[in-house]
Amino acid sequence: MNKSAALIVCIVLGLSACAPQEQVTFLERRIYSLSQKNQELEKAVLELKQQVQALKKAQEQFGESSLLEVRSRQAVFQNKLDEVNAELLRISGMIEEMKHTYSSDREKNQEVVAALQQDIVKLRQELRLLGTVKEKQNKVAHKAKKTKKTGIDIYQKGLDFIKEKKFKEARTTLEKYVKEFPKGALVPNAHFWIGECEYNLNRFEEAILAYEKVIKDYPKSNKVPAALLKEGMAFFKLGDPESAKIIWKKLIKLYPKSSQARLAKKQIERLG
């Protein structure tokens, strides 16, 4: 027999011994109603405890997940946390209602209410701890987003310098991007544009090295055809048309349908 049932039996027995039947019946109904509410609250608190345990397990899993996994599950986790907080408020309201509705039985019922309130306090503390998960996730996501954005800004600044024909500044900026973000998605493009800067500064040997970096290290990059074309042109500028032809023929073979291949054919025809 739980605390609520035992308490109700004691109340009924005590009242039946000293009160008229009508009063006993009336009080029995009130006590029965109180008992129902107590049972409902005890069940709700138990379910809430189970939900909090589930949230704790979810929190542990977040620590083992990658950033992408955390982001994909963050919304679901937060919704569940909100639901538990809402249920917690509902139960707290029911307890307050009980305290006021059954004021005449307050002393007799205080043990059950106190136990429930103690559970509520503990659950609030646990939920506050669980609530820090979202804050930590937001900080990680914000940091990653800021890092990514900063990298793109540096790269774009380099391109802007090229448009302004400030090739030295552009080369320095693009080299900074490659150094700070060596695994960035735009690194192959950055090497190509570094080659373009060197080419426009008449540093053709350095340009060839930059173009070759794209061709050798990033063979799947969409900048490879352009790098082959410009590498051939750099060899031609150095007075080595034979090497230029070899590079252009390689371009035509590997990328026959590209616009760069058509330009390479025209260059070869001019050289005869």
Buried (B, 14 or more C-beta within 10 A) or exposed (E): EEEBEEBBEEBBEEBBEEEEEEEBEEBBEBBEEBBEBBBEBBEBBEEBBEBBEEBEEBBEEBEEEEEEEBBEBBEEBBEBBEEBBEBBEEBBEBBEEBBEEBEEBEEBBEEBBEBBBEBBEEBEEBBEEBBEBBEEBEEEBEEEEEEEEEBBEBBEBBBEBBEEEBBEBBBBBBBBBBEEBEEBEBBBBBBBBBBBBBBBBEBBEBBBBBBBBBBEEBEEBEBBBBBBBBBBBBBBBBEBBEBBBEBBBBBBEBBEEBEBBEBBBEBBEEEE
